[in-house]
Amino acid sequence: MKEKASITLSREVLKGVDRMAGSKQSRSAFIETVLRRYLTQHARTQRDRRDLEILNQNAESLNRDAEDGLEHQAPED
């Protein structure tokens, strides 16, 4: 379900929206698409940041496990 919202944009931003949206989509549709993409990217960035923090917190242990696993592999000829 969509809800109506009123926003105020600068003339320059509105001209850019109109130029990019063109005649194929409404301002509302264009702005919704842009915001959806931003929100998706923002959520992905936050998730990646948390994942990196977890990896960094466990880096020493992970590296030791990797080195231990490499030691048990057959030697190269």
Biopython code that builds the backbone (N, CA, C, O; Angstrom):
import numpy as np
from Bio.PDB.StructureBuilder import StructureBuilder

atoms = [
    (1, "MET", "N", (0.837, -1.169, 0.000)),
    (1, "MET", "CA", (0.000, 0.000, 0.000)),
    (1, "MET", "C", (0.885, 1.237, 0.000)),
    (1, "MET", "O", (1.848, 1.329, 0.762)),
    (2, "LYS", "N", (0.557, 2.152, -0.837)),
    (2, "LYS", "CA", (1.339, 3.381, -0.915)),
    (2, "LYS", "C", (0.686, 4.461, -0.078)),
    (2, "LYS", "O", (-0.535, 4.506, 0.066)),
    (3, "GLU", "N", (1.515, 5.326, 0.470)),
    (3, "GLU", "CA", (1.033, 6.455, 1.248)),
    (3, "GLU", "C", (1.545, 7.730, 0.608)),
    (3, "GLU", "O", (2.640, 7.760, 0.047)),
    (4, "LYS", "N", (0.775, 8.743, 0.693)),
    (4, "LYS", "CA", (1.141, 10.027, 0.121)),
    (4, "LYS", "C", (2.057, 10.773, 1.096)),
    (4, "LYS", "O", (1.814, 10.796, 2.303)),
    (5, "ALA", "N", (3.105, 11.376, 0.551)),
    (5, "ALA", "CA", (4.037, 12.171, 1.354)),
    (5, "ALA", "C", (4.353, 13.445, 0.591)),
    (5, "ALA", "O", (4.446, 13.439, -0.637)),
    (6, "SER", "N", (4.513, 14.496, 1.299)),
    (6, "SER", "CA", (4.852, 15.768, 0.681)),
    (6, "SER", "C", (6.298, 16.098, 1.045)),
    (6, "SER", "O", (6.669, 16.085, 2.219)),
    (7, "ILE", "N", (7.112, 16.394, 0.027)),
    (7, "ILE", "CA", (8.504, 16.761, 0.279)),
    (7, "ILE", "C", (8.820, 18.057, -0.449)),
    (7, "ILE", "O", (8.155, 18.417, -1.420)),
    (8, "THR", "N", (9.825, 18.738, 0.022)),
    (8, "THR", "CA", (10.268, 19.970, -0.606)),
    (8, "THR", "C", (11.681, 19.746, -1.128)),
    (8, "THR", "O", (12.575, 19.336, -0.387)),
    (9, "LEU", "N", (11.867, 20.023, -2.422)),
    (9, "LEU", "CA", (13.169, 19.833, -3.061)),
    (9, "LEU", "C", (13.623, 21.141, -3.677)),
    (9, "LEU", "O", (12.812, 21.984, -4.060)),
    (10, "SER", "N", (14.925, 21.294, -3.764)),
    (10, "SER", "CA", (15.447, 22.482, -4.425)),
    (10, "SER", "C", (15.109, 22.419, -5.915)),
    (10, "SER", "O", (14.874, 21.342, -6.463)),
    (11, "ARG", "N", (15.089, 23.555, -6.545)),
    (11, "ARG", "CA", (14.785, 23.629, -7.977)),
    (11, "ARG", "C", (15.782, 22.806, -8.789)),
    (11, "ARG", "O", (15.407, 22.142, -9.756)),
    (12, "GLU", "N", (17.064, 22.853, -8.390)),
    (12, "GLU", "CA", (18.097, 22.115, -9.117)),
    (12, "GLU", "C", (17.868, 20.605, -9.031)),
    (12, "GLU", "O", (17.996, 19.892, -10.026)),
    (13, "VAL", "N", (17.527, 20.126, -7.828)),
    (13, "VAL", "CA", (17.279, 18.694, -7.649)),
    (13, "VAL", "C", (16.057, 18.272, -8.451)),
    (13, "VAL", "O", (16.071, 17.227, -9.101)),
    (14, "LEU", "N", (15.011, 19.070, -8.410)),
    (14, "LEU", "CA", (13.795, 18.741, -9.142)),
    (14, "LEU", "C", (14.045, 18.712, -10.655)),
    (14, "LEU", "O", (13.500, 17.860, -11.358)),
    (15, "LYS", "N", (14.848, 19.618, -11.144)),
    (15, "LYS", "CA", (15.201, 19.598, -12.570)),
    (15, "LYS", "C", (15.964, 18.322, -12.907)),
    (15, "LYS", "O", (15.734, 17.712, -13.951)),
    (16, "GLY", "N", (16.876, 17.920, -12.015)),
    (16, "GLY", "CA", (17.622, 16.688, -12.232)),
    (16, "GLY", "C", (16.706, 15.471, -12.230)),
    (16, "GLY", "O", (16.870, 14.568, -13.051)),
    (17, "VAL", "N", (15.747, 15.443, -11.319)),
    (17, "VAL", "CA", (14.781, 14.346, -11.265)),
    (17, "VAL", "C", (14.000, 14.292, -12.567)),
    (17, "VAL", "O", (13.853, 13.228, -13.168)),
    (18, "ASP", "N", (13.507, 15.426, -12.993)),
    (18, "ASP", "CA", (12.736, 15.475, -14.244)),
    (18, "ASP", "C", (13.576, 15.023, -15.431)),
    (18, "ASP", "O", (13.095, 14.284, -16.290)),
    (19, "ARG", "N", (14.809, 15.459, -15.479)),
    (19, "ARG", "CA", (15.697, 15.098, -16.590)),
    (19, "ARG", "C", (15.958, 13.590, -16.598)),
    (19, "ARG", "O", (15.896, 12.951, -17.648)),
    (20, "MET", "N", (16.248, 13.030, -15.428)),
    (20, "MET", "CA", (16.560, 11.603, -15.369)),
    (20, "MET", "C", (15.323, 10.722, -15.509)),
    (20, "MET", "O", (15.392, 9.655, -16.118)),
    (21, "ALA", "N", (14.206, 11.151, -14.958)),
    (21, "ALA", "CA", (12.977, 10.362, -15.061)),
    (21, "ALA", "C", (12.459, 10.383, -16.490)),
    (21, "ALA", "O", (11.880, 9.406, -16.964)),
    (22, "GLY", "N", (12.670, 11.496, -17.168)),
    (22, "GLY", "CA", (12.195, 11.613, -18.547)),
    (22, "GLY", "C", (10.685, 11.518, -18.608)),
    (22, "GLY", "O", (9.991, 11.779, -17.626)),
    (23, "SER", "N", (10.193, 11.146, -19.754)),
    (23, "SER", "CA", (8.747, 11.052, -19.937)),
    (23, "SER", "C", (8.228, 9.644, -19.668)),
    (23, "SER", "O", (7.025, 9.398, -19.754)),
    (24, "LYS", "N", (9.137, 8.714, -19.339)),
    (24, "LYS", "CA", (8.745, 7.314, -19.168)),
    (24, "LYS", "C", (8.201, 6.996, -17.781)),
    (24, "LYS", "O", (7.485, 6.010, -17.604)),
    (25, "GLN", "N", (8.537, 7.826, -16.796)),
    (25, "GLN", "CA", (8.018, 7.563, -15.452)),
    (25, "GLN", "C", (7.748, 8.866, -14.724)),
    (25, "GLN", "O", (8.310, 9.912, -15.052)),
    (26, "SER", "N", (6.890, 8.783, -13.745)),
    (26, "SER", "CA", (6.542, 9.962, -12.960)),
    (26, "SER", "C", (7.677, 10.312, -12.003)),
    (26, "SER", "O", (8.564, 9.500, -11.740)),
    (27, "ARG", "N", (7.628, 11.520, -11.498)),
    (27, "ARG", "CA", (8.592, 11.927, -10.481)),
    (27, "ARG", "C", (8.528, 10.978, -9.288)),
    (27, "ARG", "O", (9.557, 10.531, -8.782)),
    (28, "SER", "N", (7.322, 10.679, -8.850)),
    (28, "SER", "CA", (7.146, 9.801, -7.686)),
    (28, "SER", "C", (7.774, 8.437, -7.913)),
    (28, "SER", "O", (8.468, 7.913, -7.043)),
    (29, "ALA", "N", (7.526, 7.862, -9.092)),
    (29, "ALA", "CA", (8.086, 6.536, -9.390)),
    (29, "ALA", "C", (9.606, 6.601, -9.408)),
    (29, "ALA", "O", (10.271, 5.712, -8.876)),
    (30, "PHE", "N", (10.161, 7.642, -10.013)),
    (30, "PHE", "CA", (11.609, 7.789, -10.083)),
    (30, "PHE", "C", (12.202, 7.931, -8.683)),
    (30, "PHE", "O", (13.169, 7.249, -8.343)),
    (31, "ILE", "N", (11.628, 8.809, -7.879)),
    (31, "ILE", "CA", (12.140, 9.044, -6.527)),
    (31, "ILE", "C", (12.021, 7.772, -5.689)),
    (31, "ILE", "O", (12.929, 7.459, -4.918)),
    (32, "GLU", "N", (10.918, 7.037, -5.826)),
    (32, "GLU", "CA", (10.766, 5.793, -5.076)),
    (32, "GLU", "C", (11.834, 4.776, -5.482)),
    (32, "GLU", "O", (12.402, 4.095, -4.628)),
    (33, "THR", "N", (12.105, 4.674, -6.786)),
    (33, "THR", "CA", (13.137, 3.745, -7.265)),
    (33, "THR", "C", (14.505, 4.110, -6.700)),
    (33, "THR", "O", (15.241, 3.242, -6.232)),
    (34, "VAL", "N", (14.836, 5.382, -6.745)),
    (34, "VAL", "CA", (16.133, 5.849, -6.236)),
    (34, "VAL", "C", (16.240, 5.585, -4.735)),
    (34, "VAL", "O", (17.275, 5.112, -4.265)),
    (35, "LEU", "N", (15.198, 5.882, -3.988)),
    (35, "LEU", "CA", (15.235, 5.659, -2.544)),
    (35, "LEU", "C", (15.306, 4.175, -2.198)),
    (35, "LEU", "O", (16.010, 3.792, -1.264)),
    (36, "ARG", "N", (14.593, 3.345, -2.934)),
    (36, "ARG", "CA", (14.666, 1.886, -2.703)),
    (36, "ARG", "C", (16.094, 1.390, -2.905)),
    (36, "ARG", "O", (16.618, 0.625, -2.094)),
    (37, "ARG", "N", (16.713, 1.831, -3.989)),
    (37, "ARG", "CA", (18.101, 1.422, -4.257)),
    (37, "ARG", "C", (19.022, 1.900, -3.150)),
    (37, "ARG", "O", (19.892, 1.155, -2.698)),
    (38, "TYR", "N", (18.838, 3.134, -2.712)),
    (38, "TYR", "CA", (19.669, 3.669, -1.633)),
    (38, "TYR", "C", (19.489, 2.856, -0.352)),
    (38, "TYR", "O", (20.468, 2.484, 0.295)),
    (39, "LEU", "N", (18.239, 2.584, 0.010)),
    (39, "LEU", "CA", (17.967, 1.839, 1.241)),
    (39, "LEU", "C", (18.540, 0.431, 1.173)),
    (39, "LEU", "O", (19.075, -0.072, 2.162)),
    (40, "THR", "N", (18.431, -0.205, 0.016)),
    (40, "THR", "CA", (18.997, -1.543, -0.160)),
    (40, "THR", "C", (20.513, -1.500, -0.015)),
    (40, "THR", "O", (21.101, -2.329, 0.679)),
    (41, "GLN", "N", (21.141, -0.529, -0.672)),
    (41, "GLN", "CA", (22.596, -0.396, -0.596)),
    (41, "GLN", "C", (23.039, -0.065, 0.823)),
    (41, "GLN", "O", (24.051, -0.583, 1.296)),
    (42, "HIS", "N", (22.296, 0.783, 1.493)),
    (42, "HIS", "CA", (22.637, 1.154, 2.868)),
    (42, "HIS", "C", (22.571, -0.073, 3.784)),
    (42, "HIS", "O", (23.460, -0.290, 4.607)),
    (43, "ALA", "N", (21.525, -0.859, 3.635)),
    (43, "ALA", "CA", (21.395, -2.078, 4.448)),
    (43, "ALA", "C", (22.543, -3.033, 4.156)),
    (43, "ALA", "O", (23.085, -3.648, 5.075)),
    (44, "ARG", "N", (22.920, -3.165, 2.881)),
    (44, "ARG", "CA", (24.033, -4.049, 2.503)),
    (44, "ARG", "C", (25.343, -3.542, 3.100)),
    (44, "ARG", "O", (26.149, -4.328, 3.597)),
    (45, "THR", "N", (25.550, -2.241, 3.052)),
    (45, "THR", "CA", (26.764, -1.652, 3.614)),
    (45, "THR", "C", (26.836, -1.886, 5.120)),
    (45, "THR", "O", (27.900, -2.210, 5.649)),
    (46, "GLN", "N", (25.716, -1.724, 5.806)),
    (46, "GLN", "CA", (25.678, -1.965, 7.251)),
    (46, "GLN", "C", (25.980, -3.430, 7.560)),
    (46, "GLN", "O", (26.737, -3.728, 8.484)),
    (47, "ARG", "N", (25.391, -4.344, 6.787)),
    (47, "ARG", "CA", (25.633, -5.776, 6.991)),
    (47, "ARG", "C", (27.101, -6.104, 6.749)),
    (47, "ARG", "O", (27.716, -6.832, 7.528)),
    (48, "ASP", "N", (27.661, -5.563, 5.663)),
    (48, "ASP", "CA", (29.064, -5.809, 5.351)),
    (48, "ASP", "C", (29.977, -5.252, 6.446)),
    (48, "ASP", "O", (30.987, -5.865, 6.791)),
    (49, "ARG", "N", (29.623, -4.106, 6.980)),
    (49, "ARG", "CA", (30.419, -3.502, 8.055)),
    (49, "ARG", "C", (30.405, -4.389, 9.298)),
    (49, "ARG", "O", (31.437, -4.589, 9.938)),
    (50, "ARG", "N", (29.218, -4.922, 9.635)),
    (50, "ARG", "CA", (29.127, -5.840, 10.784)),
    (50, "ARG", "C", (29.923, -7.116, 10.530)),
    (50, "ARG", "O", (30.626, -7.603, 11.415)),
    (51, "ASP", "N", (29.809, -7.656, 9.310)),
    (51, "ASP", "CA", (30.553, -8.873, 8.979)),
    (51, "ASP", "C", (32.057, -8.642, 9.082)),
    (51, "ASP", "O", (32.781, -9.484, 9.615)),
    (52, "LEU", "N", (32.526, -7.512, 8.578)),
    (52, "LEU", "CA", (33.951, -7.202, 8.639)),
    (52, "LEU", "C", (34.413, -7.058, 10.084)),
    (52, "LEU", "O", (35.508, -7.494, 10.438)),
    (53, "GLU", "N", (33.582, -6.451, 10.910)),
    (53, "GLU", "CA", (33.923, -6.312, 12.324)),
    (53, "GLU", "C", (34.067, -7.690, 12.982)),
    (53, "GLU", "O", (34.990, -7.919, 13.764)),
    (54, "ILE", "N", (33.156, -8.590, 12.660)),
    (54, "ILE", "CA", (33.226, -9.956, 13.208)),
    (54, "ILE", "C", (34.490, -10.653, 12.723)),
    (54, "ILE", "O", (35.187, -11.297, 13.508)),
    (55, "LEU", "N", (34.789, -10.528, 11.433)),
    (55, "LEU", "CA", (36.010, -11.143, 10.895)),
    (55, "LEU", "C", (37.257, -10.574, 11.566)),
    (55, "LEU", "O", (38.166, -11.317, 11.936)),
    (56, "ASN", "N", (37.289, -9.265, 11.718)),
    (56, "ASN", "CA", (38.454, -8.639, 12.348)),
    (56, "ASN", "C", (38.607, -9.082, 13.800)),
    (56, "ASN", "O", (39.726, -9.282, 14.272)),
    (57, "GLN", "N", (37.498, -9.236, 14.505)),
    (57, "GLN", "CA", (37.564, -9.675, 15.898)),
    (57, "GLN", "C", (38.102, -11.101, 16.003)),
    (57, "GLN", "O", (38.699, -11.467, 17.015)),
    (58, "ASN", "N", (37.893, -11.900, 14.969)),
    (58, "ASN", "CA", (38.289, -13.299, 14.997)),
    (58, "ASN", "C", (39.454, -13.610, 14.060)),
    (58, "ASN", "O", (39.742, -14.779, 13.804)),
    (59, "ALA", "N", (40.118, -12.594, 13.551)),
    (59, "ALA", "CA", (41.157, -12.776, 12.535)),
    (59, "ALA", "C", (42.287, -13.685, 13.011)),
    (59, "ALA", "O", (42.707, -14.581, 12.279)),
    (60, "GLU", "N", (42.776, -13.469, 14.208)),
    (60, "GLU", "CA", (43.905, -14.276, 14.684)),
    (60, "GLU", "C", (43.537, -15.750, 14.732)),
    (60, "GLU", "O", (44.299, -16.598, 14.268)),
    (61, "SER", "N", (42.385, -16.054, 15.283)),
    (61, "SER", "CA", (41.947, -17.440, 15.380)),
    (61, "SER", "C", (41.717, -18.049, 13.991)),
    (61, "SER", "O", (42.105, -19.190, 13.739)),
    (62, "LEU", "N", (41.089, -17.290, 13.099)),
    (62, "LEU", "CA", (40.842, -17.783, 11.740)),
    (62, "LEU", "C", (42.152, -18.036, 11.002)),
    (62, "LEU", "O", (42.288, -19.035, 10.296)),
    (63, "ASN", "N", (43.107, -17.138, 11.164)),
    (63, "ASN", "CA", (44.405, -17.311, 10.501)),
    (63, "ASN", "C", (45.150, -18.529, 11.047)),
    (63, "ASN", "O", (45.773, -19.269, 10.286)),
    (64, "ARG", "N", (45.087, -18.738, 12.358)),
    (64, "ARG", "CA", (45.722, -19.933, 12.941)),
    (64, "ARG", "C", (45.084, -21.204, 12.383)),
    (64, "ARG", "O", (45.785, -22.158, 12.045)),
    (65, "ASP", "N", (43.756, -21.215, 12.289)),
    (65, "ASP", "CA", (43.063, -22.386, 11.747)),
    (65, "ASP", "C", (43.462, -22.630, 10.291)),
    (65, "ASP", "O", (43.651, -23.775, 9.881)),
    (66, "ALA", "N", (43.587, -21.566, 9.520)),
    (66, "ALA", "CA", (43.974, -21.705, 8.113)),
    (66, "ALA", "C", (45.392, -22.245, 8.000)),
    (66, "ALA", "O", (45.653, -23.128, 7.183)),
    (67, "GLU", "N", (46.316, -21.726, 8.813)),
    (67, "GLU", "CA", (47.698, -22.208, 8.791)),
    (67, "GLU", "C", (47.770, -23.668, 9.209)),
    (67, "GLU", "O", (48.535, -24.445, 8.638)),
    (68, "ASP", "N", (46.984, -24.038, 10.195)),
    (68, "ASP", "CA", (46.950, -25.427, 10.652)),
    (68, "ASP", "C", (46.451, -26.328, 9.531)),
    (68, "ASP", "O", (46.994, -27.413, 9.321)),
    (69, "GLY", "N", (45.453, -25.902, 8.829)),
    (69, "GLY", "CA", (44.919, -26.693, 7.707)),
    (69, "GLY", "C", (45.930, -26.824, 6.588)),
    (69, "GLY", "O", (46.025, -27.880, 5.961)),
    (70, "LEU", "N", (46.683, -25.775, 6.326)),
    (70, "LEU", "CA", (47.702, -25.833, 5.269)),
    (70, "LEU", "C", (48.826, -26.795, 5.629)),
    (70, "LEU", "O", (49.389, -27.449, 4.751)),
    (71, "GLU", "N", (49.150, -26.885, 6.900)),
    (71, "GLU", "CA", (50.217, -27.784, 7.333)),
    (71, "GLU", "C", (49.861, -29.248, 7.104)),
    (71, "GLU", "O", (50.752, -30.083, 6.951)),
    (72, "HIS", "N", (48.582, -29.564, 7.079)),
    (72, "HIS", "CA", (48.147, -30.948, 6.898)),
    (72, "HIS", "C", (47.928, -31.337, 5.440)),
    (72, "HIS", "O", (47.529, -32.464, 5.145)),
    (73, "GLN", "N", (48.188, -30.408, 4.537)),
    (73, "GLN", "CA", (48.043, -30.726, 3.116)),
    (73, "GLN", "C", (49.324, -31.385, 2.608)),
    (73, "GLN", "O", (50.407, -31.227, 3.172)),
    (74, "ALA", "N", (49.151, -32.124, 1.525)),
    (74, "ALA", "CA", (50.318, -32.779, 0.926)),
    (74, "ALA", "C", (51.278, -31.731, 0.389)),
    (74, "ALA", "O", (50.845, -30.717, -0.158)),
    (75, "PRO", "N", (52.591, -31.965, 0.540)),
    (75, "PRO", "CA", (53.564, -30.994, 0.036)),
    (75, "PRO", "C", (53.538, -30.941, -1.493)),
    (75, "PRO", "O", (53.233, -31.921, -2.172)),
    (76, "GLU", "N", (53.875, -29.744, -2.008)),
    (76, "GLU", "CA", (53.944, -29.577, -3.460)),
    (76, "GLU", "C", (55.237, -30.193, -3.976)),
    (76, "GLU", "O", (56.252, -30.200, -3.279)),
    (77, "ASP", "N", (55.196, -30.705, -5.193)),
    (77, "ASP", "CA", (56.398, -31.296, -5.804)),
    (77, "ASP", "C", (57.259, -30.234, -6.426)),
    (77, "ASP", "O", (58.311, -30.542, -6.986)),
]
sb = StructureBuilder()
sb.init_structure("model")
sb.init_model(0)
sb.init_chain("A")
sb.init_seg("    ")
for serial, (resi, resn, name, xyz) in enumerate(atoms, 1):
    if name == "N":
        sb.init_residue(resn, " ", resi, " ")
    sb.init_atom(name, np.array(xyz, "f"), 0.0, 1.0, " ", f" {name:<3s}", serial, name[0])
structure = sb.get_structure()
